[in-house]
C-alpha cells in the first residue's frame, strides 16, 4: 500500500468537547442533575483545548467525585501552569495521573515497558502486576486476580487504556498516554528497541527492562544487563506471539552468564526464542515470580526450578518439544498459573501435583496409569479457573477412584476438555468410562465442555441435565461407541454445538431435542450446529414432524453445517427462520428438502447427488451459492427459479452432468422476465463441468464484475456478451479469467469491455489469437481500464493483435508462450503506467526492445528461461523507478545492461544461470543496491575485487553461488561494503578459508556457507560480534571442528544465537 499524506484532525468544538467530558464524568451528555458542577466543568473543558483525550481522561478522573470543591481543585491546579519548554506532556494528562491513587500510579507507570502501538492482554498485565507486588489485599479478602481486574478497570475507565479495535481481548495506550508513562517512570522503566542508549540513562537504578525481540539477538545487545544489578523485570516483546510467527534466536551467553546474576529478578519472559534448555543456575533467581517460556524449543526444565519458591506464574504455552516437567515442581506452593496449552509432546505429569493448592490456572492435566499423577490429584485444587484439559482418562482403571466428584466444587472453572485415548474404544475401558465421566461433572456455572474419544456407550445424565443451564458451547468428537445423544435441546444457554465422528449414532430422536419440553422450544438460543463424519447417522426425528405441532426447534440457529454423513437420508428441518449460512457436504443420500430460509445469505452444497436447492423456498436474502460435485444437476433453471435478485456470488464446480446454464438446444428454459434472479450477480465462477459446451448468447448479468471459467475440455466458444459490439454493451466485467480450455481457439469479435481491469488466459493450448479489441490504436480515443494482463501456457499464440498495449496497463505477465513474441517496440511504444513485467520460457525473445527505455514507471523486470535472449538494448538504460531486476536461466545472454550504475532506484539485482556472462559492466553497480545475487554464472571468473562492491554503500544482502575462483573469502583485495547484513556463498570449489576480513563487517547478522568441499578454517580472531546465524552445510572438512562443545572452533562460535552445522544428509 502506498503511503499517504498525514491528515491532521481538528480540535473538538467547545460544545462537543464538553459533551464528551460529561459523558465520562457524569454518564450523560450534560450537567442535568448536577448544576453546581457546571461552572467548574466548563472551565476545565476550556483548558482541554478541544483535545478528546484530555476531556476523556479528566472526565474519568472526576467520575467518582461529586463534591464541587474537588472539581474546583482540578480547575485551579498548578499543573495547568507548568512551563511547556522541555515538557511535551499535556497538563490534562499529568493532572489525571497526579490524582491517581498510589496503587494505580505504580500499575500505570509500569506500563512504560510497552512501546507505542503495542497491544497487551489484560490478564497477562495483571499477572505482571501481581509478580511485581503491585496488588494489595483488601479487607474483603478478594483473590489477587480479582483485585488486579479492579485496578485494570479503574485505569481503563479513566482512559489510560483503550480497547483494541481489532481484538477485543487486547488493549493499548494512546501515544500521548504512552509518553506520560515514559515520563513518570523516568529511570525506573527502560524499553529498548535496538537503538543506542540515551545519554544519562542510569542502568544501576533501572528496575524494569523490556525489548523487542529480534530474529537474532546477540550477546552484545544485552551487555548492559551486567550493570542492572537491581533489575526486577526482563521481558521480551511481544509477550503474545502468533503460532506462525518467525522464530527468534538468543545467544547462550545471555542465559548462561547474564540472567543468573540478576538476583532481584521477579519477572522473566523469554517467550518466542529457540531455547532448548535452561541453565541449572536459573534456580538462583529466588525472587522470581513470573517465568514465561512460551513458544520456545525447551525440551525439559531443570530440577533447580524447584528452588523458585516464590514463583506464581509458569507459562509453557506452545512448547511443542516439551516432554516432561521437573518432579521438583511440587515444591512451588505459591504457583497459581501453570499454562501447558499446546504442549503436544508432554505425556506425563509430576507426582503430587495436587500439592499445589494455590493453582488457579492449570490448562492441562495428564492422567497416568501405573505411576505419576492420578485423577484424584485434581480434587484438592479448589481454586481452578479458566479452562482445563484432562488427558488420558482411559488410564483411570481403578473404579474406586471414580467415586468422588473432583470438579464439582470448582466454581470459577469456565471450560472443561475431557480426552480419552484412542485405545479407550476397547470394550473393557468402555465399561469404566461412564463412572469416570460421572465423576467429572463440573460446577453448574461451566460455560464450555469438550469430550473426545470417550469409549462408553452412553453419556452421563449430567450432560444435558438441568444442572448445566449455563453451558454455551459443547463439542463431542470421536465417541464411537455412543449410541444416542443426551437431551441437549433442553439447555437454555447453549449457543454452539459440534458433533463429530459419532459412528454409533444412527438417529437423533426426540430425546435429543428434549422431548418432554411442553411449551419451550428446543435449542432456544442455539446459533451454530455442526455435524461431521457421522458414518452411520441415517435420520433425525424433529418434534415438528408430528402433524399436531408447529415448527419450533432451532428458532435462533444462524449456521448449520453437515459434512460427511453418507447414510443420512432424512430431510432437513422445514423452517429455519434465522439461518444465515448452510453448508452441506458429502451427504449423497440426503433427500430434497422443502425448506423456508428467509434469512439465508450463504448456501454451499458439495458431494450431494440428490441434494439440490430446487425445493428450497423463500430465499429472499441469498447472496452466495456454491454447488460442487452434484452430478445430477443438468441445468440451472431448476435452481434459479427459486432465487430472488439478491444473488451476488455463484460458484459451480465439478458438476459433470451440467450441459447448459439455462438453454437446452434451441429452447430457452428461462424467459427474459425470469432472469431477475441474476440481476445482482457480481461474481460467476464455473469450473470442471466437462459436458458444458457453450453459454447462451444473452446478456444475462448486467452487474457481473468477475467471471472465472476453468477446466472446460469441450468449450469452443466464449459468450459474445463478454465483448463490446459497436457502441452498445451491458457488460461491466472488471476481472476475466479463462483457464484450461483446450478446445478454445479464439475470442468472440469485438472489443473487451472498457471496464475490464484484469485479464488472465492460462492453459488454452489451441488459442490462436487474442481479441482484437485488446490493443489500442494510436488514434483510438476509447477509454481503456486494463491494468493486469496474464497470458500463461498458450503455445499456439503467435502474435499480439495490431496496435499497442493499453496505456493503462500496469502489470504484464507472459509465461510459456512458445511462439509469441512477448516484448516488441510495436506493443510498447510509450507506456506510461507499466510497473511490472514478468517473462518466462518464451524462446522467441531474442533482444529486449529499445522501447523498454520508455517505461518510466517500470518497477520490476523479471526474465526467466528465455534461452535465446542475447542482448539488452544497446542504448543505456534509463529506468528511473526500476527497483527489481531478475534475470535467470538465459543461456545465451552475453552481458548485463550498459551503465547499469545509472539505475539509481535499483534495489534488488539477481543474475542466475547465465553462463555466457563473463564480466560486470564497467563503472560498477547501482549505488543504492540492497541485494545482489549472482548464481551459477560459470564464465564469470572475474575477481570479486573487480566488482567494485565497496561502491554499493547500501548493500545489505550478498549471495554468490559458483563463479569466482576464490581460495579465501573475502580475499585481501576484496573490499566488501560495511553495510552487509547477510552473506550467502556456495559451490566455491577451491575455497579453503573464511578470512579476518569478515571482522570489517560491523553489521553482519547472517553467514551461510554451502557446498565448499575444501573449506577448512575460520578466522582465529573470531567472527563479528553482530553475527546471529552461522550455517555451514556440506563442508565436510569443517564439520568436526565446529561440533558442539568438542570442536576446535566451538569457543569461537558458541555465543552465536543460531549455529547450524549440517552434512549432505541433513544431520548435524
N, C-alpha and C positions, 0 to 999 in steps of 0.2 A: 504494500500500500504506500502510495506516495505521501510524503509529509505535507501537511497543510499548515497554513499560517495560524498564528496564535489569535484566538478570539477573546478579547478582554470583556468580561462580564461587567455590566454596570452595577453600581450600588443600588440596594433596595430603596424605594421611595420611603419617606418617613412613615406613612400610613402602613405600608406592607411590613416594614421592619418592626413597627410597634405590634402589629398583629402576630408576627412570628414570635416576638418576645413574650407576649401574654399567653400564647398557646403553651409555651414551655414553662412559664412561671405560674400561671393560674388555670391552665387547662381549658381556656376559652379564647375567643378572638378579641375580647375587650375586657374592661375592668368592671363588668357587671357583678355586683355583689361585693366589690372591693373599691369603692370610690375614694377611700382615704389613701389608697396606694397609687392612684393615678398620677398625681403630680410628680412623684418620685420616679415612677416608671417611665414617664415621658422624658424626663431629664436624662435618665440612664440610657434610654434608647438613642437620644441625640448624640451621646458620647460614643455610641457604637458606629457612627459614621456610615450607616447603611450596610454594614457588613453582616451577612446572615449568620456566620459562625459566632461572631461576638454576641449577637442577640440571643442565639440558642444557648450558648454556654452560660451567659448571665441569667437567662430565664431559668435554666436548670439549677443554678446556684440558689435562686430565690424561690424555688418550687415549694420548699417546706417552710418558708418564712412568711408570716402574715402580719408581723409587728411593723408599723410604719418606721419605727426607729431603726430597725435592721435595714430597711430599704434606703433610709436616709444615709446610713453609714456607707453603704455601697456607692451611693451617689456622690458623697463627699470624700471618698477615699483618696489618699495622697498618691496612690499608684497611678491615677489618671494623669498626674502631673510629672511623672518620671521623664527625664530627657530622652529623646529619641536617638540621639547620637550614640552609636556603638551598641544599640539595643534594637533588634528587629522584632521583638515580641510585642504583640498587640497588648495594650494595657488591659483591655477587657479580659483577655485570656490569663494574664498574670493575676488579675483580681480574682478570677474564678479559682485559680489554683491556690491563691493566698488564703481563701476562705474554706478550702477543703479541710476536713478533719485530718489529723496527723496520720491515721492509718491509711487513708486514701491517698495522701501525698506520697507515702512510701510506695504504695502499689503503682501509682501513676508514673512516678519518676523512674521506676524500674523498667517501664516500657520503652525507655530510651535505647534499650538493646535492639529494638526493631528499627530497621531503616524505613525511609519513606515508601509508601505504597505497599508495604508488607502486610499481608493478611494473616492474622493469627486466630487460633482456635480458642474459644472461651475456656473450655475445660483444661486445655494444656497450660494456658496462662495461669489459671487458678492453682494448678499443681506446682508451677514455678514459684508463685507467691507463697504457697504453703511451705515449700522447701526452704525458702529464704527466711521463714519465720515471721512473715508479714500478717498472718491471720491469727486472731486472738479469740480465745474462748469468751463467750458471754455467760451471763448468769443463767440463761436458759439451757445451757449445755447442748448447744447445737453441734452437729458434725462440722468439722473444719471445711469440708467441701461446700456445705450449705452456707457457711459464713462467707466463703470466697464468692459464691454466687451473689450474695447480697452486695459485697464490695463491688463486684463487676457491674451489677445492675445500677448501683449508685453512680458510677463513673459514666456508664452508658447514658443514663437519664440526664446527666449534665453535659452531654455531647462531647465528652472527651474521647469516646469511641463511637464509631458509626458502623452499621451493619453493611456487609458486602452486598453489592447489587447482583453479583454472580452466584455466590454461595452463601446461603442464609445462615450457615453454621460458622461463618468466618466474620471477623471484624477487622477494622483498620482505623488508623488515626489520620485525620486531616493533616496535610503538610504543615499547617501553622501550629497544630496541636503537637505534631512531632517535634517541631522546632522548640516548642515550650518544654517538652520532656527533655530534650537535649540540654536546654538552658538550665533547668532546675536541677538536673542530675550532675551537671558540671563534670568534675573529675572522677566521679564515682562509677558512672556507666560509660562504657567505651565500646563503640561499634567500629569495626574495621572492614572496609570493602576492598582492601588490597592496595589502597593508596598509602603513601608515606605518612607517618605520624605527624600531626601538627606540632609545631614548636611549643614548648611549655607544658606538654602533657606529662603529668606526674604518674608514672606507671606504678610507683610504690603505693599510691593511695587508691588505685583502681580496684573496685570491688566486683564489677560485672563486665565481662568481656564477651562480645558476640562478633561473629564474622560470617560473611557469605562464603559458602563452600565453593571452591574452585575444582575443576576436574582433577588437577594435580596440585596438591598442597605440600610444598616442600618445607623442610625444617626451618629454612631461613625466615619464612613468614611468621614463625612462632618464637623466634629468639627472644622477643620482649617478655615472654612468659616467665623467664628466669628472674625478671625484675618485679613481677607482680606477686609479691610474697603474701599479699592479703586478699588475693582473688577468691571470690566465692562462687562466681558463675563463669562457666566456659561453654558457650553454646554455638554450634554450627547451624547456620540458617540455610534454607528454610527448615523449620522443625518438621513440617509435614511435607512429604515427598509423594509425587505421583508414582504408581507402580512401574511405569515405563521410563521414569526419569533416568538420565545418563548417570553411570556410576562415577564416584569420585574416589581419589586415592590419597592417602595420608602417609607422610613419612613415618617410619617406625621410630625415628628419633623423638617425635612428639610424644608418643605413648611410652616409650622406654625411659626417656630422660626428663622431659619437661613436666608432664602431667603428674607423675608420682611425687614431685616436690611441692605441689600446690596443696599444702597441708590444711588450708582453711576452706577448701572447695566444698560447696554444698550442692551445686548443680553442674552436671557434666553431660553434654549432649554431643555425641559423635555420630549421629544418625546419617545414613547415606554413604558412608565410606566403605571401601572394600577392605575391612579389617577382619582377619580370620581368627585372631586371638587377642586377649588382653594380657598385659604383663601381670605376674604374680603380685607385684607391688601395688596393684590397684587397691588391695586391702589396707594400704597405709592411709587412704583417704577416709579417716574415721568419721569425719563430719559430713560425709556425702549423704544427701537425702534424695537426690534425683539422678538417675542414670538412664540415659536414652541411647540405645544401640540399635534402633530400628533400621531395617533395610541395610544392615551390614552383612558381611560374609562370615560372621562369627560362627564357629562350629561348637564351641563349648565355653563355659565360663570357668575361671579358676576357682578352686575351693576357697581361696582367700577372700572371695566376695562375701563369705560368711562372716567376715570381720567388720563389715559395714553395718554395724548395729543400728545406726540412725537412718538407714535407707528407707524411704517411704514409697518411692516410685521406681520400678524397673520395667522399662519398655523394650521389648524384643520383637515388636511388630515387624513382620515381613523378613525375619531372619531365616531364609529358606534352607540354609545349611546347618542350622542348629539341631544337634542330635540329642543333647542331654543338658540338664540343669545340675548344678553342684548340689550334693547332698547337704552341704553346709547352709543352704538357703533356709533351712528350717530355723536357723538362729535369728533370722531377720524379723523379729517380733513386731517391729514398727511398720513393716511393709504393708502398704494399703493398696498399691496398684501393681499387678503382675500381668502385663499385656503380652500374650503369646499368640496373637492373631496371625494367621498365615505363616505358621512355623510347621510346614508340612513334613519335615524330616524328624521332628520331635516325636518320639514314640513312647516315652516314659516320663513319669513324674518322680521327684524325690519322695522318699518316705516321710511321713509325719508332716505333710504339707498342711494338715489340719491344725498344726500348732500356730499357724499364722492367723491368729484370731482377729487381727485388725484389717484383714484383707477386705477391700470393698470392690475391687475390680480384679476378677480372675477370668480372663477371656477364654481359657482352655483348660480342661481337666481331663487327664488320660487315666482310665481305669486299667489296672494290670491284674493278671490272673494269678500268678504264682507268688510274686513278691512285689514290693513297692506300694504304690498308693491304691487304696481300696475306696469304694464308693462312700463309705462312712466318714471318710476324711472331710467330706463336704458338710456334714451335719453341724459342726461347730462354727462354721464360717457364716455367722448370722447377719453380718453387715454387708453381704454381697449386694451389688447394684449393677446397673448396666446389663450386659449380656454375658452369658456363659455357654460354651460348647463343652458337652460331656461326651468324650470319645471312648470307644472300646467297651460299650455296655455289654457286649457279649461275654466279657470276662467276669461278670458277676455270676459266678456259678453256685455260690452258697446262698440258697434261698433264705437262709436266716438273715442275711444282710438286707433283704428286701422287706423287712417287717416294719421298719420305721421310715416315716417321711423325712427326707433330707433337705427338701427345698421349700416346703410349705410355709415356713416361718420367715422366709426372706422377702420382706415386703417391698424392698426397693428394687428387686430384680425386674428388669424390663423385658429381656429376651432370653429364650431358652432353646438351645440347639442340642438335640439328642441323637447320637450316632452309634449305631451298631456296625460291626464289621460285616463284610460280605459272607463270612462263614456262619453268621447268625441264622442263615436260612436252613442250616442243619436242624432236623426235627427236634433233637434234644435241646438245643439252645432256644428254639422257638417256644418250647414249653415254659422255659424260665422267663421268657420275655415279658409276659403280662404282669407278673408280680413286680418285676423290676420297674416296668413302666408305671405301674400304680404308685410305687414308692416315690417316683419323681414328679408327683403332682406339685405344681408351683402355687404360689400365692395367688389369690383371686385378682390381683392388680396386674398380672402379667399381660404384656402387650403383644408379644410375638413368640410363636412356637414353630420350630422346625424339627421334623422327625425324618431320619434317613436310615434305611436298611434294617428296620425293625423286623424281627423274624417271627413274631407271633401271628396268630390267625385273626385276632380282633384287637381293636384299640380299647384302652381303659375307658370307663364310663365318664371320667372327669373331662376327657377331651370332647367337648360338645355339650358338657353339662352346664347347669346354671351358675356354677362357681367360676366359670370362665367368661363372665359377662363383659369384661373389659378387653378381651383379646381382639386385636385388629388385623393380625397377619398370621396365616397358617400355611406351612409348606410341608407336604407329605410326599416323600420320594422313596422309590425302590423298596417299598414294604411288600414284597412279592407274595407273601403268604396270607395277607389280609383279604378276607372275602367280602367285607362290607365296610362302608364308611359310617362314622358316627353322625349324630344329628346336628350337623354343623349349621343347618338353616336356622337353628334356634338362637344362635349367638347374635346378640343385638348390636355389637360393635364391630363385627367382622367386616373389613373393607377389602382384603386381598386374600384369595385362596388359590393355592397352586398344588396340583396333584399330578405326580409323575411316576411312571414305572410301577403302577399298582396292578400287576399282572393277574392277581387272583380275583379282581373285581370284574364281574360280568354285568352288573346292573346297579344303577343308582335308584333306589326305591324311595318310597315316601318317608322312610326313617331319615334319610339324608337331608330331606327338606324340613324335618321336624314335623312329622305327620299330625301330632297332637296339638298343633297351634290353631285353636279355633277361630281366632279373629285376626291376629297379626300376620303380616306377610313373611314368607320365608326369605332369609337373607335380606333383611330390610335395608341395610346400608352397604352391601357388597358392591364394590366398584370394579374389581379386577378378578376374573375367573379364568384359570389356565388348566388344561388337561393335556398331558404329553405322554407318549409312549405307553399307552394303555392297550396292551396287545389283545386282551380278551374282553374288553368292555364292549357290550352289544347295544344296550339301550338304557335310557333313564325314564323313570315314571314321574311326570310332573303332577303336582296336585291339580293343575288346571286341565289335565286330561279327562277328569271326571266332568260330565256334562252339566252337573248342577252347580259348578263353581266357576267364577270368573278368573281371568288371568290375574295372578297376584304375586308370583315369585319374581325375584330379581328386579325390583322396581327402580333401583339406582345403579344397575350394572352399566359400566361405561366401556369395558374392554373384555371381550371373550375370545380366547384362543384355544383351539382344539387341534393338536398335532399328533400324527402317527397313531391313530386309533383305527386299525384296519378292519375290525369287525363291527364297528359302530354303524348301525343302520337306522336308528331312531331319529326322527326329525328333531330339529332344534325347537326351543320354545317359540310359541306363536307370536308373542308380543313382548318386545324389549324396548320400552319407551325411551330409556336413557342411553342406550348403546351407541357409542361413538366409533368403536373400532372392532371389527370382526375378522378373525384370521383363522381359516380352516385349511389344514394341510395334511395330506396322507390319510384321508378317510374315504377310500374308494367306494364303500358301500353305503355312505350316508345318502338318504333319500332326499327328494325335493322337499323343501320346507316352505309352507305358506307363512311368511313372516311379515310382520309390520314393524319397520325400523325407522321411525320418523326422525331420529337424531343421528343416524349413521353417517359418518364422514368418510371412513376408510374401510374398504372391503377387499379382502385378499382370499382367493380360492386357489389351491395348489394340490395337484395329485388327487383329484376327486373326480372319478369317472362320471358319477351321476349328479354331483352337486354343482349345478349352475344356477345363477341367480334369477332364472326366468320367473320363479314363483314368489320372489320377494316383492313386497308391495310397500307403498308409502315411503319410498326412498327419497324424500324431498330434500335431504341435506347432503346426499352423497357427493363427494368431491374427488375421491381417488378409488379406482378399481384396478385390481391386479388379478388376472386369470392366467395360471401357469399349469401346464401339463394336465389339461382337461380334454381328453381325446374325443369325447362325444360332442364337443362344441363344433358345429359346422358353419354357422352363420350368426352374425352378431345381432340381427333384428330380434331374435329370441331373447336377447339380453337387453338391448337398448330400449325396447318398448316399455320397460319398467322404470327407466331412469328419467329424472327431470333435467332441466337445463343447468344444474349446478355442477355437473361433472367437469373437472379440470384436468385430471391425470388418468390416462388409460394405458395399461400395460398388458400386452398379450404375448405369452411366451410358450413355446413348445406345445402348441395346440395342433397336433398333427392332422386332425380332421377338418380344420378350418380351410374352406375352399374359397370363401369370399367374405368380404366385410358385410355387405347387405345386398349385393347384386348377384343373382343366380342366373347364369346365362344372360339372356336379354331382358329378364324380368326384374324390375326394380322392386325389392322387397319392402322398402320404406318410401312412402310418399314424401315429397319435399316438405309438406307441413308437419311431418312427423320427425323431421331432423332437428327439432328444437332441443332434443336431448343432448346434442353435441354443440349447441350454440356457445357454450362457455369453455369448451375443451381447449387447453393450452399446451398439453404435453401428450403426445401419442408415441408409444414405443411398441413395435411389433417385431418379434424375433423368433427364428426357428419354427416357423409354421410352413412346413415343407410343401404342402399342397396349394398354398396361396400363390396364384399366378399373376393376378393383376388387381388394380384398385379401380373403383368406379370413377368415371370421368365427371365428377361433380364437385363443386367447391363446397364441401360439407362442414368445414370447421372454420368459421370466419375469424376466430380468435386464436387459432393454433399458432404457437410460437416455437415449439420444439418438436421435430419429427425425427424418430430413430427407426431405421429399417435395417435388420441384421439377419443374416443366415437364411436367404431365400434362394435355394438352388434352382428354382424354376421361374423366378420372376424375370421377365424380359423387358417390361416397360414400367416406368415410373408414372405416377398420375400427372396428367398435364396441368392440373391446378396448382402444382408447386412452382410453375413458371409463369412469368408475366407475359400475356398475349396482348400486344398492342398497348393501349393506354389503360386497359381495364384489368383489374385483378382484385380478388378479395383476399388473397393470401398475404398473411402478415408474419410468415415464418422468420425467426431470428437465428435458429440453430437447426442445421440439417445434417444428419449422419446416415450414410449409405455404406453398409459393410457386408462382406461375404455374400455377394450376389453374383455368382459366376456366369449366369446367363445374360446379364445386363450388358448391352452393347453401347447404349447411348442415352443421353438425357432427352427429354421432350424438347421441342422447339420453343424458342422464346428466351427471355432474359430472366435471370434469377430475381426474386423479389428484392425491391430496394431496401427492405427491412432486414435482409439477411446479414448476420454478423459473423456466423461461423459455418464453414462447410468442411465436412470430413468425408472422404471417399477412401475405403480400405478394402483390399482383397476382392476387387472386382476384376477378375483376370481377363475377361473378354471386353471390357470397356475400351472402346477405340477412340473416343473423343470426349472432350469436356464441353459443357454447354457454351454456345457462342456468347451468350449474354454474361458469361463470367468476366470477360475482358472489357476494357474501357478504351474506346477510340479517342484519338486526340481531340476530335471535335464533338465528342459526346458530352452533352450537358446534363445527362441523367445523374441523379444523386446515388452514390454507392455507399453502403454502410459496412461492407465486408471487411472484417478485421482479422479473422483467423482462417487460413486455408491449409488443410492437411490432405495430402494425396499419398497413400501408402499401399504398396504391393499391387500396383496396377500395371502389369508388364506389357499390355497391348497399347497403352497410350504412347503416341509418337510425338505430339507437339501440343503446345497451347494454342487455343484459337487466336485469330487475328486480333491485334490490339495490345494493350499493356495491362498489367495487373492494376486493380483499382488503387487509387492513391490513398484510400482509407485503410489499406491492408497494413496490419501491424505484425502478424506472425505468418511465416511461410515454412511449412514442413513438407519435404518430399523424400520419401523413403522407398527404395527398391522399385523404382520405375525404370526398367532396364532400357527402354527406348526413348524415354522422354528427356529432352534437354532441359534441366531444371532451372538454369540461370542463363540469361542472354541479355544483350543490350536492348533487344526489342521489347522484352516484357518488363525491364527495369530501367526505363529511361531517366526517371527523376522522381522516385517515390519518396515523399516527404514524411511518411508515417512509419515505414517498416522498421521494426525494432529487433526482430528475431528471425534468423534463417537457420534451418537445420536440414542438411542434405546428407542422405545415407544410401550407399550402394546404387549410385546412378552412373554407370560406366560411360555414358555419353558426355559427361562433364570432363572436358579436356583443359580448358582455360577458364579462369574466372573473368567475367566481363569487366571492361573499363567502367561501365556504369555503376559498378559496385561502389565506386568512389563518390557517387552522388547520394548515397544513402546516409544522410547526415544524422538521422535518428537511430541508426543501427546500433544496438547494444550487445547483441550476442550472435556470433557466427560459428556454426558447427558444421564441419565437413568430414564425413567418415566413409571409409570403404569405397572411395572413388578411385579405382585403380589406374585410370588413365589421366587423371589430373596431373598436369606438369607445372603450370605456372600461375602465379598471381599476376594481376595486371602489371605491365612494365612501368606504368607511372607510379609515383609514390602515393601510397595510400594516405588519404586524409579522411578519417572517420572519427570525428571529434567526440562521439559518445560511445564508441566501442569499448565495452568492459570485459568481454569474454571472447577469446579466440581459441577454438579447439579443432585441431587438425589431426586425424588419426587414420592409420591404415591406408595411406595414399602412397602406393608403392613406387610411383614414378614422379612424385613431386620433387623438383630439383632444388628449390630454395624457398625461404620464407619471404614475406613481403619486403620490398626495399624500404629502407629508412623506417623500420618498424618502431624505432625510438620516437617517431613523431606521433605515435598513437598514445597521446598523453593521458587518456582516460582508461587505457587498458589496465585491468587489474588481475586477470587470470589468463595465463598462456599455457596451453597444453599441446605438445607435439609428441605423438605416439606412432610407432610402427611406420616410420617414413625413412626407409633405408637409403634413399638417394640423397638425402640432405647431408652435406659434408661440412657446412660451417654456418655460423650465425651471420646475419647481415652486419656490415661494417657500421660502427658508431655505437654499438651496444644495444641494450634492451630498453624498453619503455621505462621512464623514470618513476612511475607510480605503481609499478607492478607489485601485487601482493603475493601471487602464487605462480611458480614456474615448475612445470612438469615436462621432463624430457625422457621418454621411454622408448627403448629398443630402436634407436636410430643408429644402425650398425656402422655407417660410414662417418658418423660424427666423431672423429678421433681428435678433433681439435682440443688442445688442453683447456681445462676449465678456466685456467688463469686468463685465457683469451676471450672468455665470455663477458668479461667486464662486469661481473656480478656486483662488484662493490659500488657500481654507479646506481644500482637499484636500491635506493636508500629506504624504500618502504617494504621491501621483500620480507614476507613472513614465512612462507612455505616453499621449500625446495625439494624436488623429487627427481632423482637421477637413476635410471634403470638401464644398464648396459652402456655401451658407447665408449666414453673416455678410458684410456688405458692408465689407470691410477694404481700406484703402489701404496701411497699414504693419502689419507683424506682428513682434512684439507692439506694439500702439499704446501711447501714454503712459499711458492709464488702465487698461490690462490688466496685472494682476499675475499672473504665472504662478508656480506652485509651484517652489521651488528644487530640488525632488527630481526634476524631469523628467529622464528619460534619453533618451527618443525622442520626436520630433515629426514628424508627417506632415501636410502641408497640400496641398490640391489644389482645382482648379476655383474659385479665388478670382479672379474675372474682373477685378476692379479693383485687385488687389494690385500695388503698384509697388516696394516695398522691404522688405527684412528689416532690422529696426532694431537699434540698440545694446542694446535690452532683452534680446537673447539672451545678452549677456555677464553677465547676472544669473543665469544658469542654470549653476551650477558643476558639475553632474553630467551635463550634456547630452553624449550619445555619438553619437546619430544624428539627422540632419536631412534630411528628404526633401520636396522641393517639386515638384509636378507640375501641369501644365496651368494655369499662371498667365501668360497672354499679355502682360500689361503689366509684369511684374516686370523691373526694370532695374538694381537696385542692391543691393549687400551693405553691411553696416556698415563704414565706413572704419577703424574702430577694431579690426576683426578679429572673429573668431568664438571661442567658448570654447576654451580650450586642451585641454579634455577631449574635443572633438569627434573621433570616429573615422571617421565616414562622412558624407559630404555628397553627396546625389543631387539633381540639378536636371534635370528631364525636361520637354520640351516647353515651355520658357520661352525663346522664340526671341531675345528682346532681351538675354538674359544669357549665351547660349551662347558667343559670341565673346569676351566679356570674361573668361570663365573658362577659355579654351583653354590647354592645357599650354604652359608656357614663354613664350607670347606675350601672353596676355590681361592686361588691366589688373588683374584680381583674382587672378591666379595667385600672386603673392607672398603673398597673404593665406591661400590655401588649399593651398599646395604641401606643407606639412608634415602635412596631414590624411592618415591612412593610406589611406583609401578615398575617392576622388573620382570620381563618375560624372556626366558632363555629356552628356545624350542628347537627340536630336531625335525627332520623331514617327516616323521610320523606324528608330529604334533606333541610329543611328550616333552616334559620339562626336566 
